[in-house]
Amino acid sequence: MSDWRVLHCDPSAPAAAAGQLALDLAEGRWVRLQAAAARSQSAARQWPIVVPTLPAGPGLVLASGGSTGGRQLCLQPAAHLDQSARATGLWLQRLGVEPSEALVWNPLPIQHVSGLMPWWRARQWGAAHAWLAPTLMKEPSSLLAWSRARADWCARPMLLSLVPTQLVRLMAEPAGVEWLQAMTLIWVGGAFLPADLAARARDLQLPLAPCYGATETAAMVTAQAPQAFLAGEEGCGAPLEDVELRVDADGALAVRSQRLALARLLEDGSLEALADAQGWWRSGDAAQLVQGGGLAQLRILGRLDGAIHSGGVTVFPAQLEARLMVAARSASLPLEAVLLLAVADREWGERLVALVRWRGADGNPELAARRLGGLKALVSDWLPAERPIAWHGCDELEPTAAGKWERARWQAWLRSLKAEQIRPRDDHPF
């Protein structure tokens, strides 16, 4: 029987969690990284502590992004994370950046692969590493002052990993823009990068490197060079040297690499193979591979398993969310977040309902109603299947710290509303 240590990660003390993790891995253990808040969960909801099929360690038991809506854990040997760090280091060297000379800024939670890997890379490369507290990331002026006080500020190549939510917040203030402009390279992943946000980043000459990866792939498998991004190229770049990509007949992206997770551990304690017999893992993302610069460049179109079928039309909510955010910014509507969820419909099969969070609504129902009217006007020329049939203000609406939407959680929130609130008030799309 093999077990793992559960390491609770306090977001205010990531260095302590990282230190303990290093000790546990040195002992050859498997370590389950978990947010400190999970301590409050009831014992009945805890994952199984003893699993009889774990291989020899060291390794990590990591929560997947949850894009499919089901809770899953991935078994990632430490050697796979080492391989991922090496591949990223070689990619940097091809750009003329020596990894060992870098300062790696890390504002992401260590219990997620997005926050674990910046620390892991720095550790393997021999680079400097700096944790950034969530409170600091929400106060760009304080962030800039704190960063400038470091002796190594701008003294070495500075590398940063962000999710789009954090990028938006920083770009909203001059101090945040100044801080971003000081970076050598900014990896952006975890969620869709809206076209208007990318365009503004180019205008500000921010060295973004859009990338694609997952817990199952030990993080980054493609990355776009900042020079290509600034030149106007779209997508997530070409695969790293240890990665093969393929798009299947149904449009799904498949990945093959020696660093794929060994297996998924499901909530009932069973293990599920990740890859097929040929070593390919189907990501669940709809994608295109576009030839450019002699290499296939990856473009992510949306989640296949998040698509809905409405009136005979396949609709990708994530794409529509990004489209609506772009339109709202163009119309000067202070929309901070939008999430489109599917509800069952006897005639259509499924329809979309929108949850929205405003900036500065201040509990004013008349102001909120006017803003919702503005959103409805923006989607009035969308296809009928794309238009939400109901809109709900949700002040607590926010993705996870890793930039992911917990769609199952917000579906539960939607179900908690009274039936008459969920039913459409303007369901006449034709």
Residue pairs with C-beta under 8 A, 6 or more apart in sequence:
1 50
1 52
2 30
2 50
2 51
2 52
2 53
2 54
2 55
3 30
3 49
3 50
3 51
3 54
4 29
4 30
4 31
4 32
4 49
4 51
4 54
4 61
5 24
5 29
5 30
5 31
5 32
6 32
6 34
6 49
7 17
7 20
7 21
7 24
7 31
7 32
7 33
7 34
8 17
8 34
8 35
8 36
8 38
8 39
9 17
9 33
9 34
9 35
9 36
9 109
9 110
9 111
10 16
10 17
10 36
11 35
11 36
11 109
11 133
11 134
11 401
12 133
14 106
14 109
14 110
14 115
14 119
14 131
15 131
17 33
17 110
17 111
18 110
18 119
21 31
21 33
21 110
22 123
24 31
24 58
25 31
25 57
25 58
25 78
26 58
27 58
28 56
28 57
28 58
29 57
29 58
30 54
30 57
30 58
30 59
30 60
30 61
30 75
31 58
31 59
31 60
31 61
32 47
32 60
32 61
32 73
33 60
33 61
33 62
33 63
33 110
33 111
33 116
34 63
34 111
35 109
35 111
47 73
47 265
47 267
48 269
51 265
51 269
51 271
53 271
54 75
55 75
55 77
55 262
57 77
57 78
58 77
58 78
59 75
59 76
59 77
59 78
59 262
60 75
60 76
60 78
60 81
60 116
61 73
61 74
61 75
61 76
61 265
62 73
62 74
62 76
62 111
62 112
62 113
62 116
62 215
63 71
63 72
63 73
63 74
63 111
63 112
63 215
64 72
64 73
64 74
64 214
64 215
64 216
64 264
65 190
65 214
65 215
65 402
65 404
66 72
66 404
66 406
66 408
67 284
67 303
67 305
67 306
67 404
68 284
68 305
69 305
69 407
69 408
70 266
70 267
70 408
71 267
72 264
72 265
72 266
72 267
73 264
73 265
74 215
74 216
74 261
74 263
74 264
74 265
74 274
75 261
75 262
75 263
75 264
75 265
75 271
76 113
76 215
76 218
76 261
76 262
77 262
80 218
80 258
80 259
80 260
80 261
81 116
81 117
81 120
81 218
81 219
81 259
82 120
82 124
83 218
83 242
83 258
83 259
84 117
84 120
84 217
84 218
84 219
84 220
84 259
85 117
85 120
85 121
85 124
85 125
86 124
86 242
87 220
87 240
87 241
87 242
87 243
87 259
88 99
88 121
88 219
88 220
88 223
88 240
89 99
89 121
89 124
89 125
90 240
90 241
91 223
91 240
91 241
92 98
92 99
92 102
92 159
92 185
93 99
95 185
95 225
95 226
97 157
97 159
97 184
97 185
98 157
99 121
99 125
99 126
99 127
100 125
100 126
100 127
101 127
101 156
101 157
102 122
102 125
102 127
102 128
102 156
102 157
102 158
102 159
102 184
103 127
103 128
103 129
103 130
103 152
103 155
103 156
103 157
103 158
103 159
104 118
104 119
104 121
104 122
104 127
104 128
104 129
104 130
104 159
104 160
105 118
105 130
105 132
105 158
105 159
105 160
105 161
105 183
106 115
106 118
106 119
106 122
106 129
106 130
106 131
106 132
106 161
107 115
107 131
107 132
107 134
107 136
107 137
107 160
107 161
107 162
107 166
108 114
108 115
108 118
108 161
108 162
108 163
108 401
108 402
109 115
109 401
109 402
110 116
110 119
112 215
112 400
112 401
112 402
113 213
113 214
113 215
113 218
113 219
114 161
114 163
114 189
114 190
114 219
114 402
114 403
115 161
115 401
115 402
116 219
117 161
117 218
117 219
117 220
118 129
118 159
118 161
119 129
119 131
121 127
122 128
122 129
123 129
127 159
128 152
128 156
130 150
132 143
134 401
136 142
136 143
136 146
137 143
137 166
137 169
137 170
138 169
140 169
140 170
140 173
140 174
140 175
140 176
140 179
141 173
141 175
143 170
143 175
143 176
143 179
144 175
144 176
144 178
144 179
147 153
147 179
147 182
153 182
154 182
157 184
157 185
158 182
158 183
158 184
158 185
159 183
159 184
159 185
159 186
159 187
160 180
160 183
160 185
160 186
160 187
161 186
161 187
161 189
162 170
162 186
162 187
162 188
163 188
163 189
163 190
163 191
163 399
163 402
163 403
164 188
164 190
164 191
164 192
164 193
164 194
164 197
164 403
165 191
165 399
165 403
166 403
167 180
167 186
167 188
167 197
167 201
167 208
168 197
169 176
170 176
170 177
170 179
170 180
171 177
171 180
171 197
171 200
171 201
171 204
171 206
177 204
177 206
180 186
180 204
180 206
181 204
181 205
181 206
183 206
183 207
184 207
185 207
185 209
185 226
186 206
186 207
186 208
186 209
186 226
187 209
187 210
187 211
187 220
187 223
188 208
188 209
188 210
188 211
189 210
189 211
189 212
189 213
189 220
189 236
190 402
190 403
190 404
191 399
191 403
191 404
192 300
192 302
192 318
192 319
192 321
192 322
193 208
193 210
194 322
194 325
194 326
195 322
195 326
196 325
196 326
196 329
196 330
198 208
198 210
198 229
198 234
201 208
201 229
202 229
202 230
202 232
205 230
207 226
207 229
207 230
208 224
208 226
208 229
208 230
209 223
209 224
209 225
209 226
209 229
209 237
210 223
210 224
210 229
210 235
210 236
210 237
211 220
211 222
211 223
211 224
211 236
211 237
212 220
212 221
212 222
212 223
212 236
212 237
212 298
212 300
213 219
213 220
213 221
213 222
214 221
214 283
215 261
216 255
216 260
216 261
216 264
216 274
216 281
216 283
217 243
217 255
217 257
217 259
217 260
217 261
217 281
218 259
218 260
218 261
220 240
221 239
221 240
221 243
221 245
221 255
221 257
222 236
222 237
222 238
222 239
222 240
222 243
222 245
222 298
223 236
223 237
223 238
223 240
224 233
224 235
224 236
224 237
224 238
224 297
225 237
228 237
228 293
233 292
233 297
234 299
235 290
235 297
235 298
235 299
235 300
236 297
236 298
236 299
236 300
237 297
237 298
238 293
238 295
238 296
238 297
238 298
239 245
239 295
239 296
239 298
242 257
242 258
242 259
243 255
243 256
243 257
244 255
244 256
244 257
245 253
245 254
245 255
245 256
245 287
245 289
245 296
245 298
246 253
246 254
246 255
246 256
246 280
246 289
247 253
247 254
247 287
247 288
247 289
248 254
248 282
250 304
251 286
251 287
251 301
251 304
252 282
252 283
252 284
252 285
252 286
252 287
252 304
253 282
253 283
253 285
253 286
253 287
253 298
253 300
254 280
254 281
254 282
254 283
255 280
255 281
255 283
256 275
256 278
256 279
256 280
256 281
260 274
260 275
260 279
260 281
261 274
262 274
263 271
263 272
263 273
263 274
264 271
264 272
264 274
265 271
265 272
266 272
274 281
275 281
276 282
284 303
284 304
284 305
285 300
285 301
285 302
285 303
285 304
286 300
286 301
286 302
286 303
286 304
286 307
286 316
287 298
287 299
287 300
287 301
288 298
288 299
288 301
289 296
289 297
289 298
289 299
290 296
290 297
290 299
291 297
301 316
301 319
302 316
302 317
302 318
302 319
303 316
303 318
306 316
306 317
306 318
306 407
307 314
307 315
307 316
307 317
308 314
308 315
308 317
308 342
308 349
308 350
308 352
309 315
309 349
309 350
310 342
310 345
310 348
310 349
310 350
310 351
310 352
310 385
311 347
311 348
311 349
311 384
311 385
312 385
313 383
313 385
313 386
315 352
315 385
315 386
317 339
317 340
317 341
317 342
317 352
320 340
320 352
320 382
320 386
321 338
321 339
321 340
324 335
324 338
324 354
324 375
324 378
324 379
325 335
325 338
327 378
327 379
328 335
328 338
328 374
328 375
328 378
329 335
331 374
331 378
333 371
333 374
333 375
333 378
334 358
334 359
334 360
334 371
335 356
335 357
335 358
335 359
335 371
335 375
336 357
336 358
336 359
337 356
337 357
337 397
337 398
337 399
338 354
338 355
338 356
338 357
339 354
339 355
339 356
339 394
339 397
339 405
339 407
339 410
340 352
340 353
340 354
340 355
340 388
341 352
341 353
341 354
341 355
341 407
341 410
341 411
341 414
342 350
342 351
342 352
342 353
343 350
343 351
343 352
343 353
343 389
343 414
343 422
344 350
345 351
345 389
348 385
351 385
351 388
351 389
351 424
351 427
352 385
352 386
352 387
352 388
352 389
353 388
353 389
353 390
353 391
353 392
353 414
353 422
354 375
354 388
354 390
354 391
354 392
355 392
355 393
355 394
355 397
355 410
355 413
355 414
356 372
356 375
356 391
356 392
356 393
356 394
356 397
357 393
357 394
357 395
357 396
357 397
357 398
358 368
358 371
358 393
361 367
361 368
361 371
361 393
361 395
368 393
372 391
372 393
375 391
376 391
376 426
379 386
379 387
379 388
380 387
384 429
384 430
385 429
387 429
389 424
389 426
389 427
389 429
390 421
390 422
390 423
390 424
390 425
392 414
392 417
392 421
394 410
394 413
397 410
399 405
399 406
400 406
414 422
